[in-house]
Amino acid sequence: MLHSPRTPARIARRYVALGLALLAGCSASPRATSECWTQVQTAALPVPRAIAWNAIADLPIAAQATSEPVLLPASDVAYRIRTTGCVQIDSLYDALGHAWVTPPATLADYDLYCKSCPQRVSLGVQSGLYVLPSSDPQPPSTTGLFLRAARRDCGTLLPSSSPGQVRIEVSQRTRPSDGQPGIVQAEIVITQGSIFFDHPDALPPAVEQAIAIVNSWLAPGWLSLRVVRARRLTSEDPLRIERGEHSALVRLHSAMHACDPDGRSPDDTWVPIVLAGCLSVANTITQRKSEPEGLTPGIPSGLPGEGAAHGVYIKGRGCDASSPMIDWTAESLARVLGHELGHYLGVYHSVEIDGGADALDDTQGDDLMHARPSSIADPRFTAGQLRVMRQHPALMWQ
Ligand SMILES: [Zn+2]
């Protein structure tokens, strides 16, 4: 799916309307901070953040089974479940029996997310992040929730046929007040498959403009995207992943952070935004391959355990060797970036390709989280989508 190009005049009008203030997070004269990254934020960087995870339980799970229930706090927290292979929440109930997540009801629930669950949760590949509630109606408030975890076969997404172990972790997250500004910090990686790779600026103007446009869409939710640093990286291209198999993304993470201390990002909460070449996603069940314009490894994504990938990945060319690079306009790049950032922060498609709707009350499909964001007349996030996004534990509150 290709975005329809926007005219330069239209982009210019929009860009002027947005105002230069939106660009305040990006510097015109970047300064180098390491051998491979260029800092692009003019303001002094906040102290790098490490998110603390409390291990609540290490639980064995028999083949084809679910874990014993674990009592977890219910409000102002994020859950993380780690395993070898793939993981999902099987069920989540409060003490009065109110269902947040119900066990799979049909085969359709054995997919990348549970479709019939009152609160949607998505499959974790090695590591799953869960920030709830994700759907309307909001469940009744409670102090505790009983969670059962399930291991899934990463190839079929069905219950794992081998026994294993899961680690269930909880992290406290800040509850912002209404109107409190929240910042998503990002690091941008541009690979050789992107048209921006050879541009002399650390952040090419079209990328800066796309970020400004995304910020105009985030502003009604008092959110903004701020790029901390950027780098070029020669990497695997095509970037081939399968549903449930992200090893190419994990290798890309290792490569992008190879020059950082300890080989990892200095801050747990920075979102890697990768302007890649070809993105190829294989479905081992249907044997079909797709070349999405963007992908995010989980909904929400972020704060993974060791050996798991996160981030936002954007296509730069088709996978056919003769495919030209995509000459992104700022507006079309912004639509893909805004859409994928919505997934990263916890928002599902408002309308799926098959016409299926999401579980938020105020979405009609005429928003950025339509499965085809290029088809929307007036791109925006709804209030419900922005409310979900404001729960993500990677946000920095001002
Ligand atoms: Zn999407």
Residues whose N, C-alpha, C, O or C-beta is under 5 A from the ligand:
A	BS01	ZN	none
